[in-house]
Amino acid sequence: MSHPKAAQGALAASLPTLSGVLADGTRALGLDLSAAQHQQLLAYLALLVKWNGVYNLTAVRDPHAMVVQHLLDCLAAVPAFAGAQRVLDVGAGGGLPGLVLAIAYPAMQVALIDTVHKKTAFLTQVKAELGLANVSVHTMRVEQLQVASKFDVITSRAFADLSDFVNWSGHLLADHGRFIALKGVAPRDEQERLPAAWRIAEVRRLQVPGMDAERHLIFIQESKPA
């Protein structure tokens, strides 16, 4: 385990470089983020580095790798969420993609849910320190969550098999809503195992700046009646 203060010191020293990598990446993705949003993303990164030394939120330790594999990876998915008003991030972990979405879309209401208390404690801390009034955090299994207003998009990043994802959280999806799963290689076997009530609407390949690995978005909607 790396020492938290050492990791924070390394982050501070490399912050100008990391800021440049983030700015170049957002431009390559065609995203129009304000200076304030850019600073919020870097502040989130700093908190992730700080808490990761104690809470083990991610196996990625290098701040530069975090910018590419976490921030830019999630930012590449941001356009797919355009127009969504209420989004649920299932198995939110360290806040990816939920916190990135909340920063990119201040008018979007983003709920984050995870069963691990130390992870939701971190999410709550980020919400407070970054002033993210559009974020809510829940510590429980998604099957147990009940809400007054359902979500038009439910998302996850490397959370579970697609069948489990839709079975566990389907009761929270609004009529005509959709699931958007962030995956690496598009999982053909998982797509084929989807329950009959759901269908794959689209598989979209993403190009993440600075990353060679395959990344895909899997869009899932209710099956149309025969």
Secondary structure, 3 states (H helix, E strand, C coil): CCCHHHHHHHHHHHHHHHHHHHHHHHHHCCCCCCHHHHHHHHHHHHHHHHHHHHHCCCCCCCHHHHHHHHHHHHHCCHHHHCCCCEEEEECCCCCCCHHHHHHHCCCCEEEEEECCHHHHHHHHHHHHHHCCCCEEEEECCHHHCCCCCCEEEEEEECCCCHHHHHHHHHHHEEEEEEEEEEECCCCHHHHHCCCCCEEEEEEEEECCCCCCCCEEEEEEEECCCC
